[in-house]
Amino acid sequence: MTDVSSDVKRRVEAGLRAVIPDSVDLALRAGRDSPAGAFEASIRGRVLNVEWVGHAWLSVIEKLLARSARPDIIVGYRVSPASRQALTEAGIGWVETTGAAEIETDFLVVSRTGETRLVKKTLNSWTRAVLGVAEAILTGVEPTVSATHEATGLSVGACIKALRALTDMQLLEADAARGPRSGRRITDRDALLDAYVAAAHDLEPSVSLPVGVTWRDPVEGLIELGDRWDRAGVAWVATGLVAAAVVAPLVTSVGTANVYVVASTVAELDLAASAAGLRPIEGGRLVLAPLPTRTTLELATAVDGMRVVPWPRLVADLRRSGVRGEEAAEHVREVLGGR
C-alpha cells in the first residue's frame, strides 16, 4: 500500500472510530479489486464497504450514486447539506472528519452532529494571494507569472509564491522552462476547484452587515443600488443566489441578496451602506461583506447591469448557503465552468 493510500486509510479509520462507540470492534482493510480510497470495514463481525471522498460536494456524490457499485458509507472532510440529503435518500451512510455522521444499517445506527466549527486544514498552504491566483486560473487565465500578475493585480512576487504553492499542493504541474512566461498546467480541474472552495470557506470574511431594503425584485433592486454605489465611488460586486439568478438562472426565488464591497470592518461596511442610502437592520434582506480577495473584484463581470463575482467564487459562496444554494452552485459550474 502506498504512502498516500496509507494516509487515506488512517483518515477513514480515524473518522469511523470517532463516531462508532468504543465498545464496538472495528477493523479496516483495503477493498478487494477496489479503487484507491475504498475499504472494507468489519464492524460487529459484519462487513461494510467504505469509501473516502475528500470534499463531498453534490457533484461528487451524484457521480458516486450513478455507479452500479456503491459504498455503504462514505467518509470525507466535509459532507454538504445537499450531499447529506442525497446520500440519506439513497440509503448510504456518511461520516465527516468533524465527528458528524449518519449511519443506519440493520446492525449499526449512528447519528452525531459533530463539532460546530470545522477544523481548518487548508490554512497552512492557502493565503488570500494563493486563493486569488487559483480563482484566476479557474476562470481561464494561463498559470504563468505574467498572466496571473496581469489578471489579478497582485505583485509578481505574490504570483510566483502562489503558483509555487499550488504546484507544491500538486494542483498544478510545472514546465521545465523557467521565467515569468514559463507555464504550468492544471493537474485536475475538479480537484483545484474543490480545494479552492474549501480554502475560500476557511478564509471567508469574519464580518458582515445586514441592511434593510424595500425592493420586490432583488435583481432589479440590486442593479438600482449598484448605480448608487457607482455614483458614490463604492466598488461592489454581487454574489450568492442573486448573482446566480443573472448568470445561470435556476432558483426561481431569491430571499437574501449578498454583496461584497471594499471594506475590512463593520464601520466601513456601514459607510458603504450609507452611500446607497441604506441602514443596518437585523435580519435585513441585503448582506454586505468585505471583498474576500482583490482578484474577486478584478475578475468581476457585468451581466445585464449587475456586477457579478467570478464563477469560482460564486460556486464557493453558493455551496455554503444550504441545499438550494448548492444545487445552484452545480448549475453555475456546469454553465460557466465548462467554458
Secondary structure in CASP SS format (residue, H / E / C, confidence):
PFRMAT SS
TARGET T0000
AUTHOR 0000-0000-0000
METHOD secondary structure of the structure
MODEL  1
M C 1.00
T C 1.00
D H 1.00
V H 1.00
S H 1.00
S H 1.00
D H 1.00
V H 1.00
K H 1.00
R H 1.00
R H 1.00
V H 1.00
E H 1.00
A H 1.00
G H 1.00
L H 1.00
R H 1.00
A H 1.00
V H 1.00
I C 1.00
P C 1.00
D C 1.00
S C 1.00
V C 1.00
D C 1.00
L E 1.00
A E 1.00
L E 1.00
R E 1.00
A E 1.00
G C 1.00
R C 1.00
D C 1.00
S C 1.00
P C 1.00
A C 1.00
G C 1.00
A E 1.00
F E 1.00
E E 1.00
A E 1.00
S E 1.00
I E 1.00
R C 1.00
G C 1.00
R E 1.00
V E 1.00
L E 1.00
N E 1.00
V E 1.00
E E 1.00
W E 1.00
V E 1.00
G E 1.00
H E 1.00
A E 1.00
W C 1.00
L H 1.00
S H 1.00
V H 1.00
I H 1.00
E H 1.00
K H 1.00
L H 1.00
L H 1.00
A C 1.00
R C 1.00
S C 1.00
A C 1.00
R C 1.00
P C 1.00
D C 1.00
I E 1.00
I E 1.00
V E 1.00
G E 1.00
Y E 1.00
R E 1.00
V E 1.00
S C 1.00
P H 1.00
A H 1.00
S H 1.00
R H 1.00
Q H 1.00
A H 1.00
L H 1.00
T H 1.00
E H 1.00
A H 1.00
G C 1.00
I C 1.00
G E 1.00
W E 1.00
V E 1.00
E E 1.00
T C 1.00
T C 1.00
G C 1.00
A E 1.00
A E 1.00
E E 1.00
I E 1.00
E E 1.00
T C 1.00
D C 1.00
F C 1.00
L C 1.00
V E 1.00
V E 1.00
S E 1.00
R E 1.00
T E 1.00
G C 1.00
E C 1.00
T C 1.00
R C 1.00
L C 1.00
V C 1.00
K C 1.00
K C 1.00
T C 1.00
L C 1.00
N C 1.00
S C 1.00
W C 1.00
T C 1.00
R H 1.00
A H 1.00
V H 1.00
L H 1.00
G H 1.00
V H 1.00
A H 1.00
E H 1.00
A H 1.00
I H 1.00
L H 1.00
T C 1.00
G C 1.00
V C 1.00
E C 1.00
P C 1.00
T C 1.00
V H 1.00
S H 1.00
A H 1.00
T H 1.00
H H 1.00
E H 1.00
A H 1.00
T H 1.00
G C 1.00
L C 1.00
S C 1.00
V H 1.00
G H 1.00
A H 1.00
C H 1.00
I H 1.00
K H 1.00
A H 1.00
L H 1.00
R H 1.00
A H 1.00
L H 1.00
T H 1.00
D H 1.00
M C 1.00
Q C 1.00
L C 1.00
L E 1.00
E E 1.00
A E 1.00
D C 1.00
A C 1.00
A C 1.00
R C 1.00
G C 1.00
P C 1.00
R C 1.00
S C 1.00
G C 1.00
R E 1.00
R E 1.00
I E 1.00
T C 1.00
D C 1.00
R H 1.00
D H 1.00
A H 1.00
L H 1.00
L H 1.00
D H 1.00
A H 1.00
Y H 1.00
V H 1.00
A H 1.00
A H 1.00
A H 1.00
H H 1.00
D H 1.00
L C 1.00
E C 1.00
P C 1.00
S C 1.00
V C 1.00
S C 1.00
L E 1.00
P E 1.00
V E 1.00
G C 1.00
V C 1.00
T C 1.00
W C 1.00
R C 1.00
D C 1.00
P H 1.00
V H 1.00
E H 1.00
G H 1.00
L H 1.00
I H 1.00
E H 1.00
L H 1.00
G H 1.00
D H 1.00
R H 1.00
W H 1.00
D H 1.00
R H 1.00
A H 1.00
G C 1.00
V C 1.00
A C 1.00
W E 1.00
V E 1.00
A E 1.00
T E 1.00
G H 1.00
L H 1.00
V H 1.00
A H 1.00
A H 1.00
A H 1.00
V H 1.00
V H 1.00
A C 1.00
P C 1.00
L C 1.00
V C 1.00
T C 1.00
S C 1.00
V C 1.00
G C 1.00
T C 1.00
A E 1.00
N E 1.00
V E 1.00
Y E 1.00
V E 1.00
V C 1.00
A C 1.00
S C 1.00
T C 1.00
V H 1.00
A H 1.00
E H 1.00
L H 1.00
D H 1.00
L H 1.00
A H 1.00
A H 1.00
S H 1.00
A H 1.00
A C 1.00
G C 1.00
L C 1.00
R C 1.00
P E 1.00
I C 1.00
E C 1.00
G C 1.00
G C 1.00
R C 1.00
L E 1.00
V E 1.00
L E 1.00
A E 1.00
P E 1.00
L C 1.00
P C 1.00
T C 1.00
R H 1.00
T H 1.00
T H 1.00
L H 1.00
E H 1.00
L C 1.00
A C 1.00
T E 1.00
A E 1.00
V E 1.00
D C 1.00
G C 1.00
M E 1.00
R E 1.00
V E 1.00
V C 1.00
P C 1.00
W H 1.00
P H 1.00
R H 1.00
L H 1.00
V H 1.00
A H 1.00
D H 1.00
L H 1.00
R H 1.00
R C 1.00
S C 1.00
G H 1.00
V H 1.00
R H 1.00
G H 1.00
E H 1.00
E H 1.00
A H 1.00
A H 1.00
E H 1.00
H H 1.00
V H 1.00
R H 1.00
E H 1.00
V H 1.00
L H 1.00
G C 1.00
G C 1.00
R C 1.00
END
